[in-house]
Amino acid sequence: MKYLCLVYLDEKRLPELPDEDCVAYDTAIRQSGHCIASEALESVQTATTVRVRNGKVSVTDGPFAETKEQLAGFYMLEAKDLDEAIRLASGIPPARVGSIEVRPIRPIRETAARERGPRTEPP
């Protein structure tokens, strides 16, 4: 089962986490076969928020909401169950100064394909 681990922390605390710790964990979790994808994000100050209301696009500089902790990165993991995903998430270095939100991936493509049934014409 796939899980997305969202890494949240107060950006002011980033210097407490050596990049080498994060890279070492990333390397280990990839070698174990659990990591599908992972990336660190640039500062929340570089964010752009896009909304569409009544067909009109609105673009705003900055994050969606002001919070104490910001989204700093993510890991897409393959784990046998939530317990294993939590164990893996607990090793993510920013968990020491922030939090890791672990969420199962909803298999939307598979569900839609099942409901639609076999295709008889090309997409």
DRENKOL-742561 format. One line per 8 residues: number of its first residue (from 1); their letters; for each residue x, y, z of N, C-alpha, C, O. Coordinates in nm, 4 decimals, m for minus. Each point is the difference from the previous one (the first is absolute). Layout:
# DRENKOL-742561
NUM) A) X:Y:Z:X:Y:Z:X:Y:Z:X:Y:Z; ...
***
This chain:
# DRENKOL-742561
1) MKYLCLVY) 0.0842:m0.1164:0.0000:m0.0842:0.1164:0.0000:0.0896:0.1239:0.0000:0.1073:0.0005:0.0603; m0.1525:0.1032:m0.1281:0.0783:0.1229:m0.0087:m0.0472:0.0999:0.1045:m0.1193:0.0125:0.0277; 0.2171:0.0589:0.0300:m0.0270:0.1045:0.0992:0.0812:0.1234:m0.0367:0.1144:m0.0103:m0.0443; m0.1746:0.1267:0.0633:0.0714:0.1255:m0.0180:0.0321:0.0541:0.1381:m0.0887:0.0172:0.0836; 0.2150:0.0090:m0.0608:0.0450:0.0585:0.1259:0.0332:0.1456:m0.0275:0.0973:0.0313:m0.0687; m0.1797:0.0571:0.1236:0.0188:0.1439:m0.0177:0.0817:0.0521:0.1172:m0.0359:m0.0198:0.1161; 0.1453:0.0862:m0.1475:0.0934:0.0487:0.1011:m0.0329:0.1460:0.0306:0.0072:0.0861:m0.0877; m0.0433:m0.0597:0.2131:m0.0312:0.1358:0.0434:0.0975:0.0430:0.1080:0.0343:m0.0778:0.0890
9) LDEKRLPE) 0.0099:0.2023:m0.0975:0.0825:0.0561:0.1058:0.0039:0.1513:m0.0122:m0.0318:0.0571:m0.1043; 0.0711:0.0054:0.2122:0.0216:0.1441:m0.0011:0.1300:0.0222:m0.0759:0.1054:m0.0480:0.0419; m0.1121:0.1201:m0.1526:0.1179:0.0170:m0.0858:0.1196:0.0583:0.0740:0.1142:m0.0201:m0.0412; m0.1391:0.0916:0.1492:0.1108:0.0573:0.0780:0.0845:m0.1089:0.0650:0.1138:0.0249:0.0398; m0.1692:m0.1452:m0.0291:0.0718:m0.1108:0.0644:0.0797:m0.0850:m0.0996:0.0691:m0.0933:0.0408; m0.0777:0.1238:m0.1695:0.0736:m0.0778:m0.1006:0.1489:m0.0116:0.0287:0.0570:m0.1071:m0.0205; 0.0088:0.2141:0.0674:0.1435:m0.0132:0.0273:0.0345:m0.1052:0.1052:0.1152:m0.0425:0.0088; m0.2130:m0.0001:0.0711:0.0241:m0.1040:0.1003:0.0133:m0.1385:m0.0628:0.0445:m0.0945:0.0651
17) LPDEDCVA) m0.0835:0.0833:m0.1920:0.0031:m0.1286:m0.0692:0.1077:0.0011:m0.1067:m0.0189:0.0601:m0.1058; 0.1311:m0.1251:0.1312:0.1035:m0.0044:m0.1032:m0.0525:m0.0686:m0.1267:m0.0635:m0.1052:0.0071; 0.0907:0.1656:m0.1218:m0.0410:m0.0611:m0.1269:0.0522:m0.1429:m0.0112:m0.0658:m0.0862:m0.0583; 0.1843:0.0614:0.1142:0.0588:m0.1337:m0.0082:m0.0897:m0.1050:0.0675:m0.0093:m0.1129:m0.0482; m0.0566:0.1488:0.1590:m0.0911:m0.0925:0.0676:m0.1169:m0.0358:m0.0913:m0.0392:m0.1162:m0.0111; m0.0152:0.2185:m0.0536:m0.1150:m0.0219:m0.0885:0.0394:m0.0835:m0.1217:m0.0742:m0.0894:m0.0409; 0.1892:0.1180:m0.0161:0.0459:m0.0755:m0.1172:0.0306:m0.1449:0.0387:m0.0303:m0.0920:m0.0759; 0.0897:0.0716:0.1925:0.0308:m0.1363:0.0450:m0.1282:m0.0808:0.0197:m0.0072:m0.1160:m0.0406
25) YDTAIRQS) m0.0940:0.1769:0.1027:m0.1267:m0.0707:0.0189:m0.0641:m0.0301:m0.1348:m0.0491:m0.1105:m0.0230; 0.0500:0.2093:m0.0657:m0.0590:m0.0182:m0.1325:0.0684:m0.1151:m0.0741:m0.0669:m0.0834:m0.0611; 0.1987:0.0793:0.0666:0.0753:m0.1070:m0.0663:m0.0378:m0.1358:0.0578:m0.0222:m0.0954:m0.0746; 0.0148:0.0861:0.2073:m0.0323:m0.1269:0.0653:m0.1412:m0.0471:m0.0338:m0.0207:m0.1182:m0.0274; m0.0753:0.2081:0.0290:m0.1390:m0.0409:m0.0240:m0.0220:m0.0360:m0.1478:m0.0842:m0.0838:m0.0319; 0.1602:0.1475:m0.0573:m0.0068:m0.0389:m0.1414:0.0606:m0.1388:m0.0202:m0.0550:m0.0830:m0.0724; 0.1696:0.0588:0.1378:0.0654:m0.1303:m0.0135:m0.0846:m0.1128:0.0576:0.0088:m0.1137:m0.0464; m0.0908:0.1441:0.1473:m0.0857:m0.1023:0.0596:m0.1180:m0.0349:m0.0895:m0.0675:m0.1006:0.0223
33) GHCIASEA) 0.0419:0.1840:m0.1244:m0.1114:m0.0234:m0.0909:m0.1306:0.0621:0.0450:m0.1018:m0.0154:m0.0676; 0.1021:0.0858:0.1809:m0.1227:0.0615:0.0504:m0.0299:0.1352:m0.0631:m0.1162:0.0400:m0.0063; 0.2179:0.0311:m0.0402:m0.0200:0.1362:m0.0506:m0.0268:m0.0006:m0.1501:0.0811:m0.0481:m0.0792; m0.1963:0.1024:0.0421:m0.0374:0.0132:m0.1408:0.0489:0.1339:m0.0539:0.0498:0.0080:m0.1123; m0.0641:0.0975:0.1934:0.0442:0.1352:m0.0391:0.0149:0.0829:0.1261:m0.0661:m0.0254:0.1007; 0.1535:0.1246:m0.1071:0.0160:0.0925:0.1121:0.0653:0.1268:m0.0513:0.0814:m0.0033:m0.0923; m0.1175:0.1135:0.1524:0.0602:0.1286:m0.0351:m0.0145:0.0955:0.1171:m0.0969:m0.0060:0.0757; 0.1948:0.0939:m0.0623:m0.0101:0.1137:0.0910:m0.0563:0.1163:m0.0802:0.0221:0.0097:m0.1207
41) LESVQTAT) m0.0938:0.0772:0.1872:m0.0592:0.1155:m0.0673:0.0772:0.1269:0.0343:0.0600:0.0109:0.1070; m0.0626:0.0840:m0.1987:0.0565:0.1325:0.0285:m0.0869:0.0662:0.1062:m0.1063:m0.0510:0.0353; 0.1519:0.1634:0.0144:m0.0706:0.0733:0.1048:m0.1443:0.0289:m0.0384:m0.0321:0.0158:m0.1177; m0.0538:m0.0093:0.2174:m0.1410:0.0335:m0.0211:m0.0137:0.1384:m0.0642:m0.1014:0.0296:m0.0632; 0.2008:0.0528:0.0792:m0.0026:0.1337:m0.0610:0.0030:m0.0063:m0.1528:m0.0339:0.0979:m0.0664; 0.0742:m0.2118:0.0105:0.0038:m0.0147:m0.1464:m0.1305:m0.0565:m0.0547:m0.0146:m0.0170:m0.1210; m0.0805:m0.0121:0.2098:m0.1256:m0.0644:m0.0411:m0.0890:0.0944:m0.0807:0.0035:0.1219:0.0171; m0.0815:m0.1809:m0.1035:m0.1056:0.0692:m0.0743:m0.1262:m0.0829:0.0171:0.0016:m0.1212:m0.0210
49) TVRVRNGK) m0.1095:0.1854:0.0586:m0.1261:m0.0693:0.0199:m0.0932:0.0316:m0.1160:m0.0188:0.1162:m0.0360; m0.0393:m0.2209:m0.0222:m0.0912:0.0126:m0.1141:m0.1389:m0.0458:0.0436:m0.0160:m0.1059:0.0606; m0.0831:0.1872:m0.0926:m0.1403:m0.0350:0.0263:m0.0800:0.0267:m0.1265:0.0326:0.0897:m0.0777; m0.1371:m0.1684:0.0581:m0.0937:0.0241:m0.1096:m0.1387:0.0098:0.0618:m0.0476:m0.0942:0.0633; m0.0159:0.2075:m0.0819:m0.1355:0.0232:0.0512:m0.0855:0.0531:m0.1124:0.0344:0.0993:m0.0640; m0.1468:m0.1662:0.0400:m0.0906:0.0392:m0.1077:0.0729:0.0140:m0.1332:m0.0283:0.0912:m0.0778; 0.1221:m0.1820:0.0520:0.0739:0.0000:m0.1258:0.1114:0.1023:m0.0089:0.0672:0.0081:m0.1029; m0.0454:0.0703:0.2076:0.1028:0.1041:m0.0018:0.1197:m0.0444:0.0847:m0.0159:m0.0424:0.1145
57) VSVTDGPF) 0.1368:0.0530:m0.1731:0.1228:m0.0395:0.0680:0.0521:0.1174:0.0817:0.0084:0.1130:m0.0481; 0.0262:m0.1426:0.1723:0.0587:0.0989:0.0900:0.1350:m0.0533:0.0458:0.0094:m0.1135:0.0467; 0.0953:0.1946:m0.0597:0.1345:m0.0397:0.0398:0.0478:0.0960:0.1081:m0.0053:0.1219:m0.0163; 0.0524:m0.1796:0.1283:0.0464:0.0797:0.1125:0.1400:m0.0441:0.0379:0.0278:m0.1197:0.0058; 0.0602:0.2142:0.0198:0.1324:m0.0348:0.0506:m0.0132:m0.0479:0.1429:m0.0806:0.0524:0.0770; 0.1599:m0.1519:m0.0418:0.0017:m0.0472:0.1366:m0.0819:m0.1255:0.0208:m0.0661:m0.0492:m0.0914; 0.0717:m0.0013:0.2128:m0.0684:m0.1252:0.0319:m0.1502:0.0186:0.0137:m0.0503:0.1122:0.0065; m0.0201:m0.2244:m0.0023:m0.1452:m0.0002:0.0131:m0.0429:0.0590:0.1336:m0.0977:0.0747:0.0063
65) AETKEQLA) 0.1702:m0.1076:0.1010:m0.0407:0.0456:0.1332:0.1225:0.0285:0.0849:0.1060:m0.0594:m0.0202; m0.1209:0.1492:0.1136:0.1055:0.0276:0.0975:m0.0068:m0.1069:0.1080:m0.1055:m0.0214:0.0596; 0.2161:m0.0451:m0.0342:0.0050:m0.1026:0.1031:0.1345:0.0062:0.0707:0.0938:0.0632:m0.0487; m0.0849:m0.1291:0.1640:0.1270:m0.0062:0.0725:0.0989:m0.0905:m0.0716:0.1205:0.0253:0.0004; m0.1725:m0.1314:m0.0619:0.0853:m0.0924:m0.0730:m0.0361:0.0052:m0.1473:m0.1167:0.0146:m0.0364; 0.2185:m0.0268:m0.0478:m0.0214:0.0045:m0.1438:0.0344:m0.1354:m0.0610:0.0782:m0.0773:0.0554; m0.1389:0.0508:m0.1715:0.0326:m0.1213:m0.0743:0.1414:0.0157:m0.0539:0.0279:0.0913:m0.0776; 0.0608:m0.1806:0.1191:0.1408:0.0114:m0.0359:0.0437:m0.1054:m0.1007:0.1040:0.0150:m0.0642
73) GFYMLEAK) m0.1823:m0.1216:0.0497:0.0372:m0.1048:m0.0930:m0.0946:m0.1178:0.0133:m0.0997:0.0060:0.0719; 0.1330:m0.1137:m0.1428:m0.0860:m0.1180:0.0028:0.0791:m0.1259:m0.0307:0.1073:0.0045:m0.0601; m0.1628:m0.1157:0.1025:0.0466:m0.1327:m0.0378:m0.1218:m0.0788:m0.0454:m0.1020:m0.0017:0.0689; 0.1113:m0.0625:m0.1822:m0.1025:m0.0943:m0.0444:0.0567:m0.1380:0.0315:0.1018:m0.0408:m0.0559; m0.1691:m0.0306:0.1464:0.0516:m0.1274:0.0468:m0.0895:m0.1158:m0.0408:m0.1206:0.0154:m0.0192; 0.1820:m0.1298:0.0069:m0.0713:m0.1270:m0.0161:0.0185:m0.0735:0.1314:0.1127:m0.0283:0.0408; m0.2241:m0.0028:0.0260:0.0054:m0.0691:0.1284:m0.1109:m0.1044:0.0042:m0.1021:0.0141:m0.0672; 0.1227:m0.1186:0.1462:m0.1009:m0.1063:0.0050:m0.1266:0.0449:0.0711:m0.1086:m0.0501:m0.0293
81) DLDEAIRL) 0.1214:0.1454:0.1236:m0.1166:0.0501:0.0723:0.0360:0.1323:0.0684:0.1133:0.0472:m0.0092; m0.2109:0.0111:0.0772:0.0217:0.1286:0.0669:0.1077:m0.0092:0.1068:0.0777:0.0940:0.0167; m0.0713:m0.2040:0.0555:0.1029:m0.0146:0.1036:0.1400:0.0094:m0.0594:0.0874:0.0656:0.0568; m0.0656:m0.1311:m0.1712:0.1312:0.0070:m0.0634:0.0255:0.1411:m0.0522:0.1119:0.0503:0.0102; m0.2135:0.0137:m0.0656:0.0164:0.1373:m0.0495:0.0369:0.0945:0.1147:0.0845:0.0880:m0.0169; m0.1472:m0.1059:0.1326:0.0322:0.0825:0.1166:0.1434:m0.0261:0.0450:0.0727:0.0937:0.0330; m0.0321:m0.2190:m0.0315:0.1380:m0.0326:0.0381:0.0995:0.0681:m0.0940:0.0993:0.0573:0.0448; m0.1264:m0.0638:m0.1741:0.0876:0.0641:m0.0974:m0.0012:0.1509:0.0164:0.1052:0.0637:m0.0064
89) ASGIPPAR) m0.2229:m0.0056:0.0274:m0.0120:0.1456:0.0161:0.0730:0.0481:0.1246:0.0526:0.1113:0.0016; m0.0487:m0.1929:0.1019:0.0678:0.0421:0.1231:0.1501:0.0167:m0.0192:0.0660:0.0650:0.0810; m0.0117:m0.1233:m0.1875:0.1424:0.0154:m0.0285:0.0335:0.1226:m0.0819:0.1175:0.0336:m0.0144; m0.2170:0.0340:m0.0396:0.0255:0.1194:m0.0820:0.0576:0.1080:0.0916:m0.0663:0.0400:0.0957; 0.1883:0.0085:m0.1226:0.0662:0.0930:0.0915:m0.0838:0.1200:0.0449:0.0057:0.0337:0.1183; m0.0831:0.0332:m0.2046:m0.0785:0.1141:0.0488:m0.1046:m0.0354:0.1052:m0.0550:0.0901:0.0634; 0.0257:m0.2184:m0.0429:m0.0926:m0.0378:0.1068:0.0545:0.0430:0.1360:m0.0760:0.0137:0.0959; 0.2085:0.0080:m0.0871:0.0621:0.0412:0.1264:m0.0343:0.1432:0.0378:0.0039:0.0351:0.1179
97) VGSIEVRP) m0.0377:0.0489:m0.2165:m0.0297:0.1414:0.0297:m0.1354:0.0448:m0.0547:m0.0435:0.1122:0.0259; m0.0222:m0.1984:m0.1003:m0.1293:0.0339:m0.0597:m0.0944:m0.1168:0.0139:m0.0044:m0.0658:0.1040; m0.0714:0.0403:m0.2092:m0.0942:m0.1116:0.0018:m0.0086:m0.0615:m0.1386:0.0285:0.0651:m0.1005; m0.0680:m0.1904:0.0969:m0.0180:m0.0721:m0.1255:m0.1448:m0.0462:m0.0048:m0.0437:m0.0773:0.0853; m0.0297:0.1237:m0.1834:m0.1379:m0.0438:m0.0201:0.0025:m0.1186:m0.0951:0.0487:0.0114:m0.1125; m0.1006:m0.1246:0.1568:m0.0005:m0.1225:m0.0798:m0.1419:m0.0226:m0.0514:m0.0944:m0.0119:0.0780; 0.0808:0.0063:m0.2100:m0.1336:m0.0178:m0.0588:0.0038:m0.1075:m0.1072:0.0880:0.0006:m0.0860; m0.1841:m0.0937:0.0909:m0.0071:m0.1009:m0.1060:m0.0387:0.0656:m0.1326:m0.0763:0.0965:m0.0043
105) IRPIRETA) 0.1302:m0.1509:m0.1011:m0.0330:0.0464:m0.1342:m0.1318:m0.0639:m0.0422:m0.0176:m0.1213:0.0110; m0.0731:0.2028:m0.0586:m0.1281:m0.0507:m0.0507:0.0209:m0.0429:m0.1453:0.0374:0.0829:m0.0830; m0.0602:m0.2078:0.0511:0.0274:m0.0498:m0.1362:m0.1083:0.0451:m0.0997:m0.0760:m0.0820:m0.0515; 0.0705:0.2105:0.0257:m0.1063:0.0583:m0.0823:0.0002:m0.0544:m0.1428:m0.1069:m0.0251:m0.0557; 0.2231:0.0066:m0.0043:0.0054:m0.0509:m0.1378:m0.0561:m0.1412:m0.0075:m0.0787:m0.0318:m0.0891; 0.1199:m0.0528:0.1836:m0.0470:m0.1381:0.0003:m0.1504:m0.0061:0.0249:m0.0708:m0.0773:m0.0645; 0.0219:0.1589:0.1581:m0.1427:0.0023:0.0310:m0.0808:0.0460:m0.1213:m0.1012:m0.0613:m0.0340; 0.1452:0.1685:m0.0310:m0.0705:0.0513:m0.1184:0.0008:m0.1030:m0.1123:m0.1010:m0.0184:m0.0678
113) ARERGPRT) 0.2140:m0.0488:0.0477:0.0092:m0.1015:m0.1053:m0.0944:m0.1164:0.0284:m0.0642:m0.0516:m0.0915; 0.0555:0.0102:0.2177:m0.0902:m0.1091:0.0374:m0.1449:0.0389:m0.0254:m0.0780:m0.0797:m0.0519; 0.0423:0.2020:0.0884:m0.1377:0.0467:m0.0185:m0.0347:0.0187:m0.1475:m0.1135:m0.0232:m0.0416; 0.2114:0.0648:m0.0358:m0.0206:0.0246:m0.1423:m0.0073:m0.1311:m0.0770:m0.0711:m0.0105:m0.1000; 0.1450:m0.0891:0.1473:0.0039:m0.1274:m0.0695:0.1024:0.0047:m0.1121:0.0658:0.1021:m0.0195; m0.0517:m0.2108:m0.0540:0.1005:m0.0044:m0.1064:m0.0334:0.1021:m0.1103:m0.1159:0.0202:m0.0364; 0.2205:0.0417:m0.0136:m0.0157:0.0973:m0.1094:m0.0054:m0.0739:m0.1314:0.0731:m0.0966:m0.0219; m0.1609:0.1432:m0.0654:m0.0116:m0.0620:m0.1315:0.0567:0.0884:m0.1083:0.0209:m0.0455:m0.1124
121) EPP) 0.0046:0.1716:0.1441:0.0606:0.0898:m0.0973:0.1210:0.0666:0.0614:0.0077:0.0128:0.1222; 0.0879:0.0304:m0.2046:0.1210:0.0620:0.0548:m0.0315:0.1306:0.0720:m0.0975:0.0678:m0.0323; 0.1822:m0.0329:0.1314:m0.0233:0.1238:0.0752:0.0108:0.1246:m0.0826:m0.0175:0.1102:0.0519
***
